[in-house]
Amino acid sequence: LRTMQRNLRTGEHALQMTALVPAATYLQIAATALRKLKCDPWQSHYDLTLRLLRGRCDVELLLGNYEQGYSIGEEVLKHATALIDKLPTYDAMARALAKEGKHQKSLQMSKKCAQMCSLYPKRGILLRGLRQLVSLRSYFRRTSDEEFLENATVITDPQTLLPISLLRQLTARTLLCNDTKAWLLTVTRLVDITRRVGICGECANAMVSFAMIHNKLGEYTNARRYVELAKKIIRKVGENNRYTSFVYCLAALFIDQYSKPPAEVASDFQYSYSSAMSKGEFEIGILAHYGYIFHAFNQGYPLGGLLPAIDSVFEQMKMYKMNGHFESITEYTSAPRKIAGALPIDWQECMDWKKYENSAFRFQFAAFWSRMCLAIYFGKYEFAEMLYEKMVAGKLVSTDAAIQTMIIMFCGLMASNRYRKTKQKRFMKILRQKKQELKKICDEKGNSAINRYLLLRAEMKSIKSSASLPTYIRNCYEASIDGAEQAGQLHEAGLACELAGEHVLTSSVDSNDLARPYFTKAMGFYQAWGGVAKCADFRNRRGEYIDEDQVKRGGWNGVGGGKAFAFEIRDKTKASFDMLSVYTPTTNTMARTFAGAKSVQQAPTSPNGMGGTHVSAGSKGSRAAGSGTNDDDDDDDHSALSDLS
């Protein structure tokens, strides 16, 4: 018995430090000693047996030994006498199901758990969620953040924390499974618990989700408020908390990218990754690592520096046996790898959408985004039109800040090209709508998408005023090019140059002389970006207009004279990585994967404190093409209505 107790204590300590292999070894020795007892351990030593088998279940599931972990978990659920004793095992098994990619099963188990604790109703889900949302909005309107934090007590009682943890788990699963009604209810219930009972790491996580709801409602100021409140809760609870990583990752993905400087967003992703891996939260750690990479892709980092980072994500998913997000991340990363020439592009396979029709929402959207990205950059606009129709039919909408603005731009560019080819008014309507959506985002959330708005604006002016205002139209394109240069976004600078050249070819008498500088500059940007396949395709289509000598001479890596965009951890509480385990990554995993990335300056912060790009007019004369988003001369630039469905 003493041997079992000693090894149990050591194994639990190793598990707390995420030293999984030593933890499994010590707990296995303790289990062997337990089996040598002549009596039934569940009868004679209930508490010790419960601790031991619960720990073994946790460590085996974390190591990816799912069959063995589930078997031990079923034994715990069979012999545990109280519901409070069963809940941690239910939680561990639900997490493991999600790691395997069985998100619906994980969701059902989490719902079952919450219902046993009377935390989740069987009916009236939407109505209850909306009632709680109205009540909470009223409470936060009359309560300042300082008052809220001053009156809030930190929850430390394990029996109070356990149901809250289960409800947070349910919140994560409903978000991944796109169960909007259940997600709304669980988020508002967690925030209500925060208001009535106290604060903890789970409550901070819920506050970020509460911010996501307000962002969807079009209240970005409130969304920013709740994100900052969540971070204040984490600081009050203690940043050495397993949910710190969730708070920073979700905030960076869904809220902060609209307005915060890119370097700060990248720092938050890296901090989330290091915090998650040190606490054994491998799922959120890998998502933070991938979010970090996608943020770099969105900012136009050279693809040669991103490809090793992408490989490292797949290596970690394989190491930790994380199959839950494998398909989605594979789809999302296929676009940069194909543009860089690391993977071949099979357009026949890309156009086959039947295999995605019955797939999960997350997988469908990932496939849609990657194919739309390829279609726009390689000029396959008819294919992009088909994808747009699939998006509308399947209601494929993302609230991720970077993806949302990219998709809006892609759909607008598809519509402008298809209008030129078909003259169908529905395409002009789509272009106008997408331009308005980007303008609304820039006006209300920050100027991170200003280049994309200016590009759609130039496309619309090209269609409407091509013959009457040729110089003004070129100034519109040049404003978009200048903005992308200043932000260091190589890919969008190249795309804007390419589209400007196409406009000149179709509208100018002296098109050859005017188009040549645009196409040459576009090739320079694409080449600096590392788009090998894109460069080959572009040369094949417009090689006669490209001055290859100038492309070789041009210093395209130092676009816009912008400032360095560095991936560094800010001065936060650093996590210790001395984990005594071969399964634990080193601290500089992410930094190493970006060793070949570029240094690009971030645009200066605007006077209102929001990061973004300040764009000046392209040249003298005519109206200011890029002086901002509020002086648009179009009479159709009204704010689009927010749609919460």
Secondary structure, 3 states (H helix, E strand, C coil): CHHHHHHHHHHHHHHHCCCHHHHHHHHHHHHHHHHCCCCCHHHHCHHHHHHHHHHHHHHHHHCCCHHHHHHHHHHHHHHCCCHHHHHHHHHHHHHHHHHHCCHHHHHHHHHHHHHHCCCCCCCCHHHHHHHHHHHHHHHHHHCCHHHHHHHCCECCCHHHHHHHHHHHHHHHHHHHCCCHHHHHHHHHHHHHHHHHCCECHHHHHHHHHHHHHHHHCCCHHHHHHHHHHHHHHHHHHCCCCCCHHHHHHHHHHHCHHHCCCHHHHHHHHHHHHHHHHHCCCHHHHHHHHHHHHHHHHHCCCCHHHHHHHHHHHHHHHHHCCCCCCHHHHHHHHHHHHHHCCCCCCCHHHHCCCHHHCCCCHHHHHHHHHHHHHHHHHCCCHHHHHHHHHHHHHHCCCCCCHHHHHHHHHHHHHHHHHHHHHHCCHHHHHHHHHHHHHHHHHHHHHCECCHHHHHHHHHHHHHHHHCCCCHHHHHHHHHHHHHHHHHHCCHHHHHHHHHHHHHHHHHHCCCHHHHHHHHHHHHHHHHHHHCCHHHHHHHHHHHHHHCCHHHHHHCCHHHHHHCCCCCCCCCCCCCCCCCCCCCCCCCCCHHHHHCCCCCCCCCCCCCCCCCCECCCCCCCCCCCCCCCCCCCCCCCCCCCCCCCCC
